[in-house]
Amino acid sequence: MYMYALIDQRPARRELLGRGMRRKPLSLVRAGKTYVVVEQGDSCEATAPALVAHDRVVRRLSRLLPAVLPLRFGTVADGPEAIRALIAPLAEPLERAFERVRGAVQFTLRVSGLPASPPPLDPRLGPGARWLAGRAARYTVPELASVTNATRPFVRALRVERRDDPPGLADVYQLVARDDVRRWRAAFRRSLLALPSGIRVTMTGPWPAWSFAELT
């Protein structure tokens, strides 16, 4: 069985799930309080058309239901019992993840340009503290401070990935409630005027909560 996403409530009618990449009707496998959206069939090659088709299914589910946890392309299981065995131990982290993404969408910000100079470290810091400071720097984007500060009131969760491929600086993912999208967009547009010289930000979205589906 090919698995697309996890949901915590059924649609009003099963046919609303639509069809999958193979044009077969999607169905649900119940595992405790979680439903897994599946299509009959095995994994397939990760071609561009297949990746787009998988994403299209997840986006349709996200428009249909308030809480959707997308699964990676190519996630498969041998059958319903294998799916239940996989999901059963995850009840608590799944509940937290559903609440995190409920009624929310993801915006992705690609940041590029010249990196800001890192602040000087206190020379009294030991090796361990220096290592922690360097690690923390991997999850901050000072070049994007104007955007981060302006959009913070509308951001439910934030994820940052620094990049090492200049001029790329970072990929920033913001989880925003659907009800706040209009205000988030307005704040984002205003904040671009305060970006440091040479910093560019490309925004895409709204998307399903791809970057916030982790089980923690």
C-alpha angles and dihedrals in degrees: 000000000000112000123211108171149337121246133178101213135041121242116248090257127018093227088066087074088072125196134316135229092290091049090247119136113266118237139186132247112198118219110176108300092343129087121205117210108222143171124205110256144063131274120290137208115288097245122157093253091050093050091049091048092051091050091048091057092049092048091051090052091049091055091048101046135039099227122036127163107199119219124217120265111272098027108151140166133194094242147310095303092052089050092050091049089052096047101038097080092049101064098118099043089044091055090052092047093050091051091048095056099032111129092354139115134201128244119195122209120195110200122198139165137070115344119239117249110262116245114257115264121236104260089219091067117110126227093269094051091046090052091050091049091052091048092050089052088062089067100047131076109196089176088066097047095119091055095042093051095045096048098038095098090060100040118099095183136002134205126186130194116184114213131218099201107092132248083030110088107172148336112228123193121197125190111212130182111245089236089059099046095100092050091044091054092049092050091046093052092049092048093057089071090066098050115126116260112277096020117122127190126195115195126199131176167357091230136161111277095271095151096046101051095095116125109235 
